[in-house]
Amino acid sequence: MAELLYSAGYSAVALTVPTGLLGNRASSLRRIFQDEGLETFVRVDLTANSRTDLLRLLRRFRNAYDIVAVKCVNQRVAPVACRDRRVDLVFFDPMNTKVRLGHSLARQLRGALEFNLISTFLGETRSDVFSRVAKEAAIAREHRSTIVLSSGCQTSMMIRSPSEISAIGLAIGLSEEQSSHGVSDIPLSIIRRNSERRVREYVEEGVKLVLPAEGDRT
């Protein structure tokens, strides 16, 4: 997969790593992709059935991963995931009819909305899945939501180039700008922002400590 991703034109990749795979095993996995010339980051996909469970998971894992995504599985969790600043990405399973992106959630969204396009359309999907995804795309476009387009691929056969993923974004109704930025600039901006948060000078978004230079008196 690392070789194919590089050949397809990717310069960076986010690996979804289970919470139990941190440490040396995760580092070994990252090196496989880094050795192919890919800048590599780790992400976690959190799933919770209640507000309490989600907040507990965010407290525990926010600082352990480069990217934190939340799969919205019900109406109790979705508003919390959309409002919490610790969440980088939220995504919905188009096969799950119990919860969907609506105007209310789009207005609350502070992070980015993710569409896992390849895994959605190459899997075993019903005929109404495309219309559901297109409706969510229309809502996101109306509210000018930040959008990330990803493949969600689990095998090398599912890998598609950035331009192909962008083209699918156009097919579901996103603008050319949203589709282009959603597979390139937006994901990288999330990574850069999270990297800044980890430095000791960081206080909050837009606020940093100005530390004295070494040798200066305070």
LOKOL-225734 format. One line per 10 residues: number of its first residue (from 0); their letters; for each residue y negated, x, z of C-alpha. Coordinates in steps of 0.25 Angstrom, whole numbers, plus 5000, padded with zeros to 4 digits. Example, Ala and Ser with C-alpha at 12.3 -4.5 7.8 and 13.67 -1.06 7.14 Angstrom:
0	as	5018,5049,5031  5004,5055,5029
This chain:
0	maellysagy	5000,5000,5000  4990,5011,5003  4992,5018,4989  4990,5004,4982  4978,5001,4990  4972,5014,4987  4976,5012,4972  4970,4998,4972  4956,5004,4975  4955,5002,4990
10	savaltvptg	4948,5012,4999  4951,5006,5012  4961,4997,5018  4963,4989,5031  4977,4988,5037  4981,4977,5045  4988,4983,5057  4995,4975,5068  4990,4976,5082  5002,4983,5086
20	llgnrasslr	5001,4994,5076  4989,5002,5081  4990,5016,5084  4998,5027,5077  5005,5017,5068  4992,5011,5063  4986,5025,5061  4999,5029,5052  4997,5016,5044  4982,5019,5042
30	rifqdeglet	4985,5034,5037  4994,5028,5026  4983,5021,5020  4973,5032,5023  4981,5042,5016  4980,5034,5003  4965,5036,5004  4962,5022,5010  4952,5020,5022  4961,5013,5032
40	fvrvdltans	4958,5003,5043  4966,4994,5052  4964,4979,5054  4971,4969,5063  4973,4954,5059  4972,4946,5072  4978,4933,5074  4976,4924,5086  4978,4909,5089  4967,4908,5099
50	rtdllrllrr	4953,4913,5102  4958,4920,5114  4969,4927,5107  4959,4932,5096  4949,4937,5106  4959,4945,5113  4964,4951,5100  4950,4955,5096  4948,4961,5109  4960,4969,5108
60	frnaydivav	4960,4974,5094  4946,4974,5089  4944,4989,5091  4958,4993,5087  4956,4989,5072  4946,4992,5061  4947,4977,5056  4950,4965,5064  4954,4953,5057  4958,4939,5062
70	kcvnqrvapv	4967,4929,5055  4962,4915,5059  4974,4907,5062  4967,4895,5068  4954,4888,5071  4954,4893,5085  4954,4908,5081  4946,4907,5068  4932,4905,5074  4934,4916,5084
80	acrdrrvdlv	4938,4926,5073  4926,4922,5065  4916,4924,5076  4921,4936,5083  4914,4949,5078  4926,4957,5081  4933,4951,5070  4931,4958,5056  4939,4948,5047  4945,4934,5048
90	ffdpmntkvr	4955,4928,5039  4962,4915,5037  4976,4912,5032  4974,4903,5020  4988,4897,5023  4984,4893,5037  4978,4879,5036  4974,4878,5051  4962,4887,5049  4953,4891,5038
100	lghslarqlr	4939,4897,5035  4929,4886,5036  4913,4886,5036  4913,4886,5051  4921,4899,5052  4914,4905,5041  4901,4903,5048  4907,4910,5061  4913,4922,5053  4907,4935,5058
110	galefnlist	4918,4944,5052  4923,4943,5038  4933,4933,5031  4945,4940,5025  4953,4935,5014  4967,4941,5012  4968,4938,4998  4980,4945,4993  4989,4941,5004  4984,4926,5003
120	flgetrsdvf	4986,4925,4988  4999,4933,4986  5006,4927,4998  5013,4913,4998  5001,4904,4997  5000,4889,4995  4991,4884,4983  4980,4880,4992  4978,4894,4998  4968,4899,4987
130	srvakeaaia	4959,4887,4989  4959,4889,5004  4955,4904,5002  4945,4900,4992  4939,4890,5001  4938,4900,5012  4931,4910,5002  4921,4899,4999  4917,4897,5013  4916,4911,5016
140	rehrstivls	4907,4913,5004  4898,4901,5008  4896,4908,5022  4895,4922,5016  4906,4926,5025  4910,4941,5025  4923,4942,5017  4934,4952,5016  4945,4951,5005  4958,4958,5008
150	sgcqtsmmir	4972,4958,5003  4980,4956,5015  4991,4963,5008  5004,4967,5015  5011,4973,5004  5007,4983,4992  5010,4972,4982  4998,4964,4988  4988,4975,4986  4977,4971,4977
160	spseisaigl	4964,4979,4973  4951,4976,4979  4946,4970,4966  4958,4961,4965  4955,4956,4979  4940,4954,4976  4945,4946,4964  4953,4937,4973  4940,4935,4981  4933,4930,4969
170	aiglseeqss	4944,4921,4966  4944,4914,4979  4929,4912,4978  4922,4923,4984  4910,4929,4977  4911,4943,4970  4903,4950,4981  4912,4944,4992  4924,4948,4985  4920,4962,4982
180	hgvsdiplsi	4914,4965,4996  4926,4958,5003  4936,4968,4998  4927,4980,5000  4913,4981,5007  4916,4970,5018  4929,4976,5023  4923,4990,5023  4911,4985,5031  4920,4979,5041
190	irrnserrvr	4927,4992,5043  4913,5000,5044  4908,4990,5054  4920,4991,5063  4920,5006,5062  4905,5006,5067  4909,4997,5079  4919,5008,5084  4908,5019,5086  4903,5020,5100
200	eyveegvklv	4888,5017,5096  4892,5003,5091  4887,4992,5100  4887,4980,5091  4884,4977,5076  4871,4983,5073  4870,4990,5086  4873,5004,5089  4871,5014,5100  4862,5026,5097
210	lpaegdrt	4869,5038,5104  4861,5050,5107  4865,5062,5099  4873,5073,5106  4864,5082,5114  4853,5072,5115  4848,5067,5129  4849,5053,5133
